[in-house]
Every structure is written in C-alpha cells, then in structure tokens.
C-alpha cells in the first residue's frame, strides 16, 4: 500500500493511511478538520431548514391571518 488509498463501499468512503508516512499529530489534526467540516455542513443545513420553516410560516400567515383573527374575536 502507498501512503494513501481511498475506496467507496456503498454509501461510505474508506480512507486508509500508512501510519509510517504521517505523524500522530498530523493524523489528529486531520481528524479534527474532518469533524469541523462535518459540523459546518450540518450547521449550514440547519440554517437552510430554519429559513425554509420561516418561509412556510410566513406563507401560512399570509393565507390564514384573517381567518385566525376572525376566530379570536368571537
């Protein structure tokens, strides 16, 4: 095996590193970077979902606010 090999198995990506070619400090740094990337992508997705929820709420209110207000005044 060389210093690095990458394989795709189903929906997983398997990365193999020859430990002789990388220091422990570098490998830990790489793993932290991958974790930060994962969290950043999740945060971006969460922000998109919040924006979508706000848009749905705005549309609902535009379509139903008069019915809602009429029912609360009774």
Backbone atoms as SQL, in Angstrom:
CREATE TABLE atoms (id INTEGER PRIMARY KEY, chain TEXT, resi INTEGER, resn TEXT, atom TEXT, x REAL, y REAL, z REAL);
INSERT INTO atoms VALUES
  (1, 'A', 1, 'UNK', 'N', 0.843, -1.174, 0.000),
  (2, 'A', 1, 'UNK', 'CA', 0.000, 0.000, 0.000),
  (3, 'A', 1, 'UNK', 'C', 0.889, 1.237, 0.000),
  (4, 'A', 2, 'UNK', 'N', 0.431, 2.252, -0.727),
  (5, 'A', 2, 'UNK', 'CA', 1.136, 3.524, -0.716),
  (6, 'A', 2, 'UNK', 'C', 0.817, 4.283, 0.558),
  (7, 'A', 3, 'UNK', 'N', 1.080, 5.548, 0.554),
  (8, 'A', 3, 'UNK', 'CA', 0.825, 6.376, 1.728),
  (9, 'A', 3, 'UNK', 'C', -0.671, 6.563, 1.974),
  (10, 'A', 4, 'UNK', 'N', -1.471, 6.455, 0.894),
  (11, 'A', 4, 'UNK', 'CA', -2.891, 6.777, 0.994),
  (12, 'A', 4, 'UNK', 'C', -3.681, 5.971, -0.025),
  (13, 'A', 5, 'UNK', 'N', -4.831, 5.443, 0.399),
  (14, 'A', 5, 'UNK', 'CA', -5.756, 4.823, -0.552),
  (15, 'A', 5, 'UNK', 'C', -7.178, 5.166, -0.125),
  (16, 'A', 6, 'UNK', 'N', -8.031, 5.331, -1.122),
  (17, 'A', 6, 'UNK', 'CA', -9.422, 5.703, -0.872),
  (18, 'A', 6, 'UNK', 'C', -10.318, 4.742, -1.636),
  (19, 'A', 7, 'UNK', 'N', -11.325, 4.205, -0.955),
  (20, 'A', 7, 'UNK', 'CA', -12.278, 3.282, -1.566),
  (21, 'A', 7, 'UNK', 'C', -13.691, 3.704, -1.191),
  (22, 'A', 8, 'UNK', 'N', -14.625, 3.454, -2.080),
  (23, 'A', 8, 'UNK', 'CA', -16.033, 3.677, -1.792),
  (24, 'A', 8, 'UNK', 'C', -16.702, 2.325, -1.644),
  (25, 'A', 9, 'UNK', 'N', -17.388, 2.135, -0.531),
  (26, 'A', 9, 'UNK', 'CA', -18.122, 0.902, -0.266),
  (27, 'A', 9, 'UNK', 'C', -19.536, 1.311, 0.122),
  (28, 'A', 10, 'UNK', 'N', -20.485, 1.092, -0.791),
  (29, 'A', 10, 'UNK', 'CA', -21.856, 1.526, -0.536),
  (30, 'A', 10, 'UNK', 'C', -21.903, 3.034, -0.379),
  (31, 'A', 11, 'UNK', 'N', -22.427, 3.493, 0.755),
  (32, 'A', 11, 'UNK', 'CA', -22.504, 4.939, 0.984),
  (33, 'A', 11, 'UNK', 'C', -21.377, 5.433, 1.889),
  (34, 'A', 12, 'UNK', 'N', -20.328, 4.651, 2.028),
  (35, 'A', 12, 'UNK', 'CA', -19.188, 5.025, 2.862),
  (36, 'A', 12, 'UNK', 'C', -17.942, 5.226, 2.014),
  (37, 'A', 13, 'UNK', 'N', -17.090, 6.125, 2.471),
  (38, 'A', 13, 'UNK', 'CA', -15.780, 6.326, 1.871),
  (39, 'A', 13, 'UNK', 'C', -14.766, 5.839, 2.897),
  (40, 'A', 14, 'UNK', 'N', -13.923, 4.897, 2.489),
  (41, 'A', 14, 'UNK', 'CA', -12.914, 4.341, 3.382),
  (42, 'A', 14, 'UNK', 'C', -11.562, 4.915, 2.977),
  (43, 'A', 15, 'UNK', 'N', -10.929, 5.597, 3.922),
  (44, 'A', 15, 'UNK', 'CA', -9.617, 6.191, 3.685),
  (45, 'A', 15, 'UNK', 'C', -8.607, 5.406, 4.512),
  (46, 'A', 16, 'UNK', 'N', -7.589, 4.897, 3.838),
  (47, 'A', 16, 'UNK', 'CA', -6.533, 4.163, 4.538),
  (48, 'A', 16, 'UNK', 'C', -5.235, 4.948, 4.406),
  (49, 'A', 17, 'UNK', 'N', -4.589, 5.150, 5.544),
  (50, 'A', 17, 'UNK', 'CA', -3.337, 5.887, 5.576),
  (51, 'A', 17, 'UNK', 'C', -2.251, 4.981, 6.130),
  (52, 'A', 18, 'UNK', 'N', -1.091, 4.994, 5.494),
  (53, 'A', 18, 'UNK', 'CA', 0.048, 4.256, 6.013),
  (54, 'A', 18, 'UNK', 'C', 0.630, 5.081, 7.155),
  (55, 'A', 19, 'UNK', 'N', 0.537, 4.568, 8.362),
  (56, 'A', 19, 'UNK', 'CA', 0.936, 5.314, 9.551),
  (57, 'A', 19, 'UNK', 'C', 2.408, 5.718, 9.511),
  (58, 'A', 20, 'UNK', 'N', 3.210, 4.976, 8.781),
  (59, 'A', 20, 'UNK', 'CA', 4.633, 5.311, 8.683),
  (60, 'A', 20, 'UNK', 'C', 4.855, 6.649, 7.982),
  (61, 'A', 21, 'UNK', 'N', 3.888, 7.079, 7.187),
  (62, 'A', 21, 'UNK', 'CA', 4.050, 8.300, 6.399),
  (63, 'A', 21, 'UNK', 'C', 3.465, 9.545, 7.068),
  (64, 'A', 22, 'UNK', 'N', 2.782, 9.386, 8.213),
  (65, 'A', 22, 'UNK', 'CA', 2.125, 10.512, 8.858),
  (66, 'A', 22, 'UNK', 'C', 2.387, 10.472, 10.359),
  (67, 'A', 23, 'UNK', 'N', 2.634, 11.625, 10.937),
  (68, 'A', 23, 'UNK', 'CA', 2.825, 11.685, 12.391),
  (69, 'A', 23, 'UNK', 'C', 1.471, 11.584, 13.088),
  (70, 'A', 24, 'UNK', 'N', 1.503, 11.179, 14.346),
  (71, 'A', 24, 'UNK', 'CA', 0.266, 11.117, 15.130),
  (72, 'A', 24, 'UNK', 'C', -0.378, 12.496, 15.230),
  (73, 'A', 25, 'UNK', 'N', 0.434, 13.524, 15.395),
  (74, 'A', 25, 'UNK', 'CA', -0.089, 14.890, 15.497),
  (75, 'A', 25, 'UNK', 'C', -0.806, 15.284, 14.212),
  (76, 'A', 26, 'UNK', 'N', -0.233, 14.933, 13.063),
  (77, 'A', 26, 'UNK', 'CA', -0.875, 15.267, 11.792),
  (78, 'A', 26, 'UNK', 'C', -2.194, 14.520, 11.645),
  (79, 'A', 27, 'UNK', 'N', -2.215, 13.247, 11.998),
  (80, 'A', 27, 'UNK', 'CA', -3.443, 12.455, 11.884),
  (81, 'A', 27, 'UNK', 'C', -4.541, 13.014, 12.787),
  (82, 'A', 28, 'UNK', 'N', -4.193, 13.417, 14.007),
  (83, 'A', 28, 'UNK', 'CA', -5.189, 14.009, 14.907),
  (84, 'A', 28, 'UNK', 'C', -5.698, 15.329, 14.336),
  (85, 'A', 29, 'UNK', 'N', -4.817, 16.111, 13.757),
  (86, 'A', 29, 'UNK', 'CA', -5.212, 17.374, 13.138),
  (87, 'A', 29, 'UNK', 'C', -6.168, 17.120, 11.977),
  (88, 'A', 30, 'UNK', 'N', -5.872, 16.117, 11.182),
  (89, 'A', 30, 'UNK', 'CA', -6.721, 15.757, 10.044),
  (90, 'A', 30, 'UNK', 'C', -8.108, 15.324, 10.518),
  (91, 'A', 31, 'UNK', 'N', -8.165, 14.518, 11.555),
  (92, 'A', 31, 'UNK', 'CA', -9.455, 14.064, 12.087),
  (93, 'A', 31, 'UNK', 'C', -10.264, 15.221, 12.664),
  (94, 'A', 32, 'UNK', 'N', -9.592, 16.142, 13.363),
  (95, 'A', 32, 'UNK', 'CA', -10.297, 17.322, 13.876),
  (96, 'A', 32, 'UNK', 'C', -10.858, 18.151, 12.730),
  (97, 'A', 33, 'UNK', 'N', -10.069, 18.289, 11.660),
  (98, 'A', 33, 'UNK', 'CA', -10.518, 19.071, 10.498),
  (99, 'A', 33, 'UNK', 'C', -11.750, 18.425, 9.864),
  (100, 'A', 34, 'UNK', 'N', -11.739, 17.104, 9.718),
  (101, 'A', 34, 'UNK', 'CA', -12.896, 16.401, 9.156),
  (102, 'A', 34, 'UNK', 'C', -14.132, 16.598, 10.034),
  (103, 'A', 35, 'UNK', 'N', -13.955, 16.547, 11.339),
  (104, 'A', 35, 'UNK', 'CA', -15.081, 16.736, 12.262),
  (105, 'A', 35, 'UNK', 'C', -15.628, 18.161, 12.153),
  (106, 'A', 36, 'UNK', 'N', -14.737, 19.148, 12.063),
  (107, 'A', 36, 'UNK', 'CA', -15.178, 20.535, 11.909),
  (108, 'A', 36, 'UNK', 'C', -15.935, 20.730, 10.602),
  (109, 'A', 37, 'UNK', 'N', -15.471, 20.108, 9.531),
  (110, 'A', 37, 'UNK', 'CA', -16.168, 20.190, 8.242),
  (111, 'A', 37, 'UNK', 'C', -17.561, 19.588, 8.352),
  (112, 'A', 38, 'UNK', 'N', -17.665, 18.447, 9.044),
  (113, 'A', 38, 'UNK', 'CA', -18.967, 17.803, 9.239),
  (114, 'A', 38, 'UNK', 'C', -19.910, 18.732, 10.001),
  (115, 'A', 39, 'UNK', 'N', -19.421, 19.335, 11.076),
  (116, 'A', 39, 'UNK', 'CA', -20.249, 20.240, 11.875),
  (117, 'A', 39, 'UNK', 'C', -20.639, 21.486, 11.090),
  (118, 'A', 40, 'UNK', 'N', -19.721, 22.002, 10.282),
  (119, 'A', 40, 'UNK', 'CA', -20.018, 23.191, 9.474),
  (120, 'A', 40, 'UNK', 'C', -21.109, 22.891, 8.459),
  (121, 'A', 41, 'UNK', 'N', -21.045, 21.731, 7.821),
  (122, 'A', 41, 'UNK', 'CA', -22.075, 21.360, 6.851),
  (123, 'A', 41, 'UNK', 'C', -23.416, 21.161, 7.540),
  (124, 'A', 42, 'UNK', 'N', -23.406, 20.558, 8.721),
  (125, 'A', 42, 'UNK', 'CA', -24.650, 20.365, 9.472),
  (126, 'A', 42, 'UNK', 'C', -25.244, 21.716, 9.866),
  (127, 'A', 43, 'UNK', 'N', -24.405, 22.635, 10.317),
  (128, 'A', 43, 'UNK', 'CA', -24.882, 23.964, 10.705),
  (129, 'A', 43, 'UNK', 'C', -25.488, 24.684, 9.513),
  (130, 'A', 44, 'UNK', 'N', -24.862, 24.548, 8.356),
  (131, 'A', 44, 'UNK', 'CA', -25.386, 25.190, 7.151),
  (132, 'A', 44, 'UNK', 'C', -26.740, 24.591, 6.795),
  (133, 'A', 45, 'UNK', 'N', -26.866, 23.279, 6.907),
  (134, 'A', 45, 'UNK', 'CA', -28.136, 22.618, 6.634),
  (135, 'A', 45, 'UNK', 'C', -29.196, 23.080, 7.631),
  (136, 'A', 46, 'UNK', 'N', -28.821, 23.179, 8.910),
  (137, 'A', 46, 'UNK', 'CA', -29.762, 23.648, 9.929),
  (138, 'A', 46, 'UNK', 'C', -30.252, 25.054, 9.610),
  (139, 'A', 47, 'UNK', 'N', -29.344, 25.931, 9.155),
  (140, 'A', 47, 'UNK', 'CA', -29.732, 27.295, 8.799),
  (141, 'A', 47, 'UNK', 'C', -30.698, 27.292, 7.621),
  (142, 'A', 48, 'UNK', 'N', -30.459, 26.415, 6.647),
  (143, 'A', 48, 'UNK', 'CA', -31.357, 26.321, 5.499),
  (144, 'A', 48, 'UNK', 'C', -32.734, 25.844, 5.941),
  (145, 'A', 49, 'UNK', 'N', -32.776, 24.886, 6.866),
  (146, 'A', 49, 'UNK', 'CA', -34.059, 24.381, 7.362),
  (147, 'A', 49, 'UNK', 'C', -34.812, 25.457, 8.137),
  (148, 'A', 50, 'UNK', 'N', -34.091, 26.244, 8.921),
  (149, 'A', 50, 'UNK', 'CA', -34.735, 27.340, 9.658),
  (150, 'A', 50, 'UNK', 'C', -35.322, 28.346, 8.682),
  (151, 'A', 51, 'UNK', 'N', -34.564, 28.680, 7.639),
  (152, 'A', 51, 'UNK', 'CA', -35.063, 29.614, 6.625),
  (153, 'A', 51, 'UNK', 'C', -36.308, 29.080, 5.938),
  (154, 'A', 52, 'UNK', 'N', -36.314, 27.788, 5.621),
  (155, 'A', 52, 'UNK', 'CA', -37.471, 27.169, 4.988),
  (156, 'A', 52, 'UNK', 'C', -38.679, 27.203, 5.927),
  (157, 'A', 53, 'UNK', 'N', -38.458, 26.891, 7.196),
  (158, 'A', 53, 'UNK', 'CA', -39.555, 26.919, 8.170),
  (159, 'A', 53, 'UNK', 'C', -40.127, 28.328, 8.305),
  (160, 'A', 54, 'UNK', 'N', -39.257, 29.324, 8.319),
  (161, 'A', 54, 'UNK', 'CA', -39.735, 30.708, 8.419),
  (162, 'A', 54, 'UNK', 'C', -40.545, 31.100, 7.186),
  (163, 'A', 55, 'UNK', 'N', -40.116, 30.661, 6.016),
  (164, 'A', 55, 'UNK', 'CA', -40.848, 30.967, 4.781),
  (165, 'A', 55, 'UNK', 'C', -42.218, 30.292, 4.786),
  (166, 'A', 56, 'UNK', 'N', -42.282, 29.038, 5.221),
  (167, 'A', 56, 'UNK', 'CA', -43.563, 28.330, 5.307),
  (168, 'A', 56, 'UNK', 'C', -44.485, 29.043, 6.290),
  (169, 'A', 57, 'UNK', 'N', -43.940, 29.443, 7.425),
  (170, 'A', 57, 'UNK', 'CA', -44.734, 30.162, 8.425),
  (171, 'A', 57, 'UNK', 'C', -45.246, 31.483, 7.859),
  (172, 'A', 58, 'UNK', 'N', -44.422, 32.222, 7.158),
  (173, 'A', 58, 'UNK', 'CA', -44.824, 33.499, 6.570),
  (174, 'A', 58, 'UNK', 'C', -45.949, 33.290, 5.564),
  (175, 'A', 59, 'UNK', 'N', -45.791, 32.276, 4.700),
  (176, 'A', 59, 'UNK', 'CA', -46.824, 31.995, 3.697),
  (177, 'A', 59, 'UNK', 'C', -48.132, 31.593, 4.367),
  (178, 'A', 60, 'UNK', 'N', -48.044, 30.744, 5.396),
  (179, 'A', 60, 'UNK', 'CA', -49.262, 30.322, 6.090),
  (180, 'A', 60, 'UNK', 'C', -49.961, 31.535, 6.681),
  (181, 'A', 61, 'UNK', 'N', -49.201, 32.409, 7.329),
  (182, 'A', 61, 'UNK', 'CA', -49.793, 33.579, 7.969),
  (183, 'A', 61, 'UNK', 'C', -50.449, 34.489, 6.936),
  (184, 'A', 62, 'UNK', 'N', -49.803, 34.669, 5.783),
  (185, 'A', 62, 'UNK', 'CA', -50.396, 35.498, 4.725),
  (186, 'A', 62, 'UNK', 'C', -51.729, 34.920, 4.258),
  (187, 'A', 63, 'UNK', 'N', -51.809, 33.599, 4.165),
  (188, 'A', 63, 'UNK', 'CA', -53.017, 32.951, 3.660),
  (189, 'A', 63, 'UNK', 'C', -54.110, 32.818, 4.726),
  (190, 'A', 64, 'UNK', 'N', -53.736, 32.761, 5.993),
  (191, 'A', 64, 'UNK', 'CA', -54.701, 32.426, 7.039),
  (192, 'A', 64, 'UNK', 'C', -54.872, 33.468, 8.125),
  (193, 'A', 65, 'UNK', 'N', -54.178, 34.582, 8.047),
  (194, 'A', 65, 'UNK', 'CA', -54.234, 35.522, 9.162),
  (195, 'A', 65, 'UNK', 'C', -55.640, 36.070, 9.401),
  (196, 'A', 66, 'UNK', 'N', -56.388, 36.358, 8.359),
  (197, 'A', 66, 'UNK', 'CA', -57.729, 36.914, 8.558),
  (198, 'A', 66, 'UNK', 'C', -58.648, 35.893, 9.222),
  (199, 'A', 67, 'UNK', 'N', -58.589, 34.623, 8.771),
  (200, 'A', 67, 'UNK', 'CA', -59.408, 33.576, 9.404),
  (201, 'A', 67, 'UNK', 'C', -59.021, 33.416, 10.875),
  (202, 'A', 68, 'UNK', 'N', -57.748, 33.448, 11.135),
  (203, 'A', 68, 'UNK', 'CA', -57.265, 33.305, 12.503),
  (204, 'A', 68, 'UNK', 'C', -57.752, 34.462, 13.371),
  (205, 'A', 69, 'UNK', 'N', -57.607, 35.678, 12.875),
  (206, 'A', 69, 'UNK', 'CA', -58.047, 36.856, 13.637),
  (207, 'A', 69, 'UNK', 'C', -59.561, 36.871, 13.820),
  (208, 'A', 70, 'UNK', 'N', -60.310, 36.467, 12.796),
  (209, 'A', 70, 'UNK', 'CA', -61.768, 36.416, 12.911),
  (210, 'A', 70, 'UNK', 'C', -62.189, 35.454, 14.015),
  (211, 'A', 71, 'UNK', 'N', -61.522, 34.311, 14.122),
  (212, 'A', 71, 'UNK', 'CA', -61.867, 33.316, 15.140),
  (213, 'A', 71, 'UNK', 'C', -61.491, 33.771, 16.541),
  (214, 'A', 72, 'UNK', 'N', -60.483, 34.594, 16.685),
  (215, 'A', 72, 'UNK', 'CA', -60.089, 35.044, 18.025),
  (216, 'A', 72, 'UNK', 'C', -60.973, 36.172, 18.533),
  (217, 'A', 73, 'UNK', 'N', -61.662, 36.860, 17.639),
  (218, 'A', 73, 'UNK', 'CA', -62.534, 37.962, 18.049),
  (219, 'A', 73, 'UNK', 'C', -63.917, 37.490, 18.476),
  (220, 'A', 74, 'UNK', 'N', -64.228, 36.227, 18.337),
  (221, 'A', 74, 'UNK', 'CA', -65.556, 35.704, 18.687),
  (222, 'A', 74, 'UNK', 'C', -65.674, 35.438, 20.153);
